[in-house]
Amino acid sequence: MREKTVKAWALLRKRCRRDAGMVTSEYAMGIIAAVGFALLLYEVVTSGQVKAELQSIVKRALSARM
């Protein structure tokens, strides 16, 4: 029984030590994708219609009576 337990723990340790992180190229692609998404979001938020809608929401919130 003890031998099976030792083998199981050894296998578990071996599996846990595997490199599960990203490599440099994956980080670079992730950063590029995040920057692209941020740029797209910025363009949408600063477009005329969305900008007017956001300003309207802020004006209503600031002029609300408490």
N, C-alpha and C positions, 0 to 999 in steps of 0.2 A: 504493500500500500504506500509506504513512504517513497519508494522509487517512482511510482506513478505520479505522486504529488510533486516531487522534485522535477520530473520531466515536464509536467504541466506548467509549473512556474517558469522553467527555463524557456519553454515555448512562448508563454505570455510575455516575458521580458524581451525576447527576441522580436516579437511582433510590435511591441510598444516602442522599440528603439528605431524602427524604420523611419526614414526621413519622409514625413508627410507634408512638408512645407512646399512653398513655391520656389522655383529657381528664378534667377535674375530676369530671364526673358519673360517669364510669366508675370513678374512684378511690373516689368515695363509695359506689357500689354494691358495689364489691369489699370495702370496709371493712365495710359493713353485712352482707354475706354471711359474712365472716370472723367477725364478732362473733356472728352467729346460730349459726354452726357451733360456735364456742367455747362458747356457752351450752348448746347441745345436748349437746356432749361433757361439759361440767361436770355437767349434770343426770344423764347416764348414769353417770358415774364416781362421783358422790355418792349414787346410789340405794342402797337397803339391801342388795340382793343383791350388786351389784358391789363395794360397799364391804367387805362381809364377805369376799368372795373375795380382794380385794386385801390385806386384813389377814391373811388366812390365808397367802397367799403370802409376805408379809413376815415373819410369825412363823416359817414353815418355813425361810426363808433365814437368819434370825438365829440359829435354834437348830441349824443344821447343824454337824456336826463337821468339822473340817478335819484 
